[in-house]
Amino acid sequence: MAKLVTLLLLGALALRAMTGQWPWELWRQSERAQDEAQARALLGVGRDARAQDIVEAHRRLLTRIHPDRGGSSEQVHAAASARDLLLARIDRIGPKG
């Protein structure tokens, strides 16, 4: 058991030395990238979409999934979460120049 813990510790230190990040930081980034890809697919926008494009795609999607038009509130919440996630990414990386 001690050997396993030692190997895991050495592996984590080696990864930190090679990439500059701890393993759990890399996993978190991977999950965020997957969430962003799902959000882009839901809204139908590309990786290079601007904030205005994201908002317009969200509005178009809402016209189809609104509860008054046969959609559900869960779909509306998913669309709003996707919009917020992608807009937060744009805020985080800054405008493209």
Phi, psi and omega in degrees: 000320179295325179294320180296315179297318179297317178296318178296319178296315178295321177296317179296319179294321178295317178297320178297319180293323182283318187253342184082007180225152176283157182304319182291334175291320178294319178297319180297319178295322179296317178296319179296318180297320178294318179297319179293323178295319178294321180294318178297320179294319180297316182276344179075037178242159179270177180296333184264017182293138176274169180302319180297320179297319181294316180295318179295319178296322178297316179297317178298318179296319180298327179294336179269329189251005181298142181303331178289345181247018176100359177276191179232162179292332177296321178294321179295318179294321178295320179294319179294321178295319178297314178301313182296320179297315181289323177292324177295324177296317179297318178297323183290319183268347179085166180290149178278137182237000000 
